[in-house]
Amino acid sequence: MTEAQTHFVQAADLKIGMYIYLDIGWMEHPFPVNNFEIRNQEQIQKIRSLGLQKIRFAPEKSHLSASADNVIKTSPETTISDSELALKHRKQLLHQQQASLAQCEKQFGQATQEFKHLTDIVHAQPQQAKESANQLVQGILKGILGEEEAAIRLLSEKAGEKTALHSINVTLISLLLGKALELSKEDMLELGIGALLHDVGKMELPDRLRWVDEQSSPAERQLYQSHVAHGVNIARKLQLSTNATLLIAQHHEYADGSGYPSNIRSDKMSHLSRIISLVNRFDNLCNPSNVIQAITPHEALSLLFTKNKTQSDTPTLTAFIKMMGIYPPGSVVQLNDERYAMVVSVNSTRPIKPKVIIHDPQVPPDEALVINLEHETQLGIRRSLKPVQLPKAAYDYLSPRKRLCYFFERASDPASLQGIKDGLS
């Protein structure tokens, strides 16, 4: 079979029904394939946004109406400026992407340094530590509560101080969840302070007892659990509010009464404590002390929604799943075209179509563009994978994180929350 004869058409003259060829790499455009028939005006706008002056198309494969509006002006040859414009456009996107990530990592690094400093002075200068905590939370809130939507962004493992990782993760995700639940500004501040300092009592424990696992003895577990009481004592020393102190006291309580230290149920927990209890469990599943025991964010959400569902307040859990999406940042996935990808960003108000980096041997990893699946009509996620299930080439390219760091970045996508629970059952 001979290839269809093609001509070139000005981008301004594109019509619905044209069968076109995009003579650029697939990473340089938002479509799942390089040649296709134009179905709607939205596709035309996307093609024009690529900066290509002329587009190759096949008249024999096109389905155009005979109206005067579809008279096509063709050109026998293209110009070198097409590829130059496409390359320039790609470089601009890559620069924007790298700048956004660098800003997130810088802010995360500053937050972890500030957190470590305030824990260093918590006993010697309690009021200064309290003020530092307040300023840190206020700074995060200023960004999260802006008019623009916030996306949850996966960061490099080296983004900040490792010992502060869990506290910053819990603070950030709790505040984003608080925003999704439409908490007042006063509650958001209390939530942020309590989340930031929820584990402050661990400072009173030996390093080896600051985490527990399946090998821990009953005596070690009991000592570990004492960090809650230590945290409450420190909260009183800092003169935190009653609500913030309750958050520290109840961050290990569960809705079904199986938590500690008081074994209270959801109706006895503060509405803010229900948030931290859930987010704390999620991050501990993804970032345990022993990385061998870590599970993927998708697995963690599934576990919280199924096996451990009774441990969470139902409205809080529902809002959390909607916010994080069934494939949270850090998830390794396989797309419906069989390619492998890693989720790097989720819009907290439109989570079912995350942004991913796709394994492509033709593109260096540091030049890979983030693809927004929301803009893809045919490309989607087929299944979640464990990192060990990736082929070696895809594993080396995507470099799944052994520990997950999150921060927020600006998003501009409209809200749409549909069909999430089905993906977790």
Salt bridges, closest charged atoms under 4 A:
GLU3 OE2 - ARG56 NH1 3.85
ASP23 OD1 - ARG56 NH2 2.81
GLU37 OE2 - ARG39 NH1 3.35
GLU37 OE1 - HIS63 ND1 2.84
GLU42 OE2 - LYS46 NZ 3.79
ASP120 OD2 - LYS116 NZ 3.45
ASP187 OD2 - HIS271 NE2 3.01
ASP199 OD2 - HIS166 NE2 3.48
ASP199 OD2 - HIS198 NE2 3.28
ASP199 OD2 - LYS202 NZ 3.34
ASP199 OD1 - HIS227 NE2 3.35
ASP199 OD1 - HIS251 NE2 3.25
GLU204 OE2 - HIS123 NE2 2.84
ASP207 OD1 - ARG210 NH1 3.51
GLU220 OE2 - ARG208 NH1 3.42
ASP283 OD2 - HIS166 ND1 2.76
GLU299 OE2 - LYS386 NZ 3.66
ASP337 OD2 - ARG339 NH2 2.65
GLU338 OE1 - ARG382 NH2 3.25
GLU374 OE2 - ARG350 NE 2.67
ASP396 OD2 - LYS392 NZ 2.66
GLU409 OE2 - ARG153 NH1 3.98
